[in-house]
Amino acid sequence: MSKPILEIEHVTVSFDGFKALNDLNFSMSEGELRVIIGPNGAGKTTFLDVITGKVQPTLGIARFKGHNLSKRSEHAIARLGIGRKFQTPRVYLNLTPRENLELSCNRSKNVVSMLFRKPPPAERRTVGGLLETIGLDHKADIPAALLSHGEKQWLEIGMLVAQSPDLLLVDEPVAGLTDEETTKTGELLLSLAESHSIIVIEHDMEFVRQIARQVTVLHEGSVLCEGTMDEVQNDPRVIEVYLGDPNASQHAA
Amino acid sequence: MVAIAVILIGVLPLVLSSFRLRVLERFLSLAIVALGIDLIWGYTGLLSLGHGIFFALGGYALAMHLNLLEALPAGRIPEFFGLYGVNELPLFWEPFYSFPFTLLAIIIVPTIVAGFLGYLVFRNRIRGVYFSILTQAALVVFFNFFNGQQQLINGTNGLKTDTSPLFGQLVGSTAMQTRLYMATVVILVGMYALCRWLTSGRFGRLLIAIRDDENRVRFSGYDPTSFKVLMFAVSGAIAGVAGALYTVQSGIVSPQYMDIAFSIEMVIWVAVGGRGTLIGAVFGALLVNWARVILSENFPAVWLFFQGALFLLVVTVLPEGIVGWLRTKAISQVRSLLGMPEPLITYPSLELDPGVQEERRELADKQP
């Protein structure tokens, strides 16, 4: 087993006493594709917020390649090599897909070099290649506001890749997509998994089955269980949190 | 822009009376502030209601130098100090004996104040309407401070510049004012070019990205704070230069430049002209101010109503401003007013599709 790229140790996040994450422990190794599932309110999005610096853990530590992530701001974490795709596609609507990708692809992100340096030709080639990969080369120069929902999702995945992070965090990539688009998105993620570590958060079980190797189930802010898709689906505790425990409800009644 | 500048320099001085020219030159200075506002409002999404601060700071810097020059031959300190029993020149006036220092201060002082204010605000991620309120609060603080400091800068009376010598001529003289007019046009063009440069290319696209979704920009690895501080500082510097020009053109700088209504008016000019267009800011500043002169000459009582109505009209009917409207909707709306059909958006690939052409022929055949 290779060394872990991400380690979460005893992380608790509490909002005014409500524990969105409760003593969460998690670790994944480099090159892994991990799917995280869990019922609504299990803390999946908060989990990503902690990793990307949007939320500071109340207790515990998150480490990425050995760097402690707490007290770092979002852009510093992004520069360490963590990229995030949001639940709803967030692309810059007033810019074209090409410009969107160029901004993400750019390596020198300080004020001075943004003003005075021309983007190197290698970056322009990368952008051109990415536009082809995400199938937007024929729409590269129209405003992103005119793209369809699915195209925006892909554009955002493209922006993520353009950043060339080591770890990709993908939050519900297929929400609101057609079946065909869902399958294509799954293929895209699988091909990305060959060269990146990826965490995917998803509700759509069909889709999870398509891409999942290792699955982690979150429940009430902690890890409930981990394993392959089949193991997880047959785990009685998982069935219980998803469907409710028939005995428990009888007792309650 | 260059063509307009040529007209402004070459033609208008011959056509307009010197009084009108002096009015125009002041409006050109105001157009420079409007550019600064458009830079941060239209492109970076920061609505500042406190640009009067930077405008006044630039004005005061130049006025202090001119007041010292006026008093210099007699070996005295500026006259107003006597009124308040001040016999020693306050220390911070000393460097303003130097003309190069003054020129630098016109730019640097507003830059530093804007940069400092911006850093405090943006670092704490204060945005939107809270930012606007803070800038207005800062404006009130500066206004009251300048108003109250008679012994330092003549308080509410302000500093007069008309009777000061500059390059061997009185600032208020016609020859001097004509030169100032030329300088204003050149500076306006220069500032326009600066703003164009900042808002084009990758840097400009990042500004738009920050305006539209600042948090997303953070997750792409950019630190929006530094970009916003820079833009706010540049915008402050532009306002400072404009304020210095306006001061020597009007003959006085006073805390009135930091009046709340004046800073809001600056925003109105940009809204009327069209934000996010730069040229619209210049156009809006000139248009609204000319309208004010014309209307207040003829109907002194109603000008303020007209200004309010203009703003309401723009917000409701032309939310993109006049220039924005001209660029996007004007052609089709004028066509429909003239009774011409609106041009349809077509798909060229569809037109060329042989199947579609075939169907069209069939339809045409069926018609008698």
Contacts between the chains, C-beta under 8 A, distances in Angstrom:
chain1	res1	chain2	res2	distance
A	52	B	219	6.3
A	54	B	215	7.9
A	73	B	218	7.3
A	73	B	223	7.4
A	74	B	215	7.6
A	74	B	218	3.9
A	74	B	219	5.8
A	75	B	217	8.0
A	75	B	218	4.8
A	75	B	219	7.8
A	75	B	220	7.9
A	75	B	221	5.4
A	75	B	222	5.8
A	75	B	223	4.5
A	75	B	224	7.9
A	78	B	218	7.0
A	78	B	219	5.4
A	78	B	220	6.3
A	78	B	221	3.8
A	79	B	221	4.6
A	83	B	219	7.5
A	84	B	219	5.1
A	86	B	216	7.5
A	90	B	213	5.8
A	90	B	216	4.7
A	92	B	205	7.9
A	92	B	208	6.7
A	92	B	209	4.5
A	92	B	212	5.4
A	92	B	213	6.4
A	92	B	216	7.4
A	93	B	212	6.4
A	94	B	208	5.4
A	94	B	212	5.8
A	95	B	205	5.6
A	95	B	208	6.2
A	95	B	209	6.6
A	99	B	205	5.0
A	102	B	202	6.6
A	102	B	205	7.5
A	103	B	202	7.2
A	103	B	205	6.3
A	103	B	206	5.9
A	103	B	209	6.0
A	103	B	220	6.4
A	103	B	222	7.9
A	104	B	220	5.2
A	106	B	202	7.0
A	109	B	220	7.9
A	109	B	221	5.2
A	109	B	222	4.9
A	109	B	223	7.6
A	110	B	223	7.9
A	110	B	226	7.2
A	111	B	226	5.1
A	111	B	227	6.0
A	111	B	230	5.5
A	114	B	202	6.1
A	114	B	203	4.8
A	114	B	206	6.2
A	114	B	227	7.7
A	115	B	198	7.8
A	115	B	203	5.3
A	119	B	202	6.4
A	159	B	220	7.1
A	163	B	220	6.3
A	163	B	221	6.5
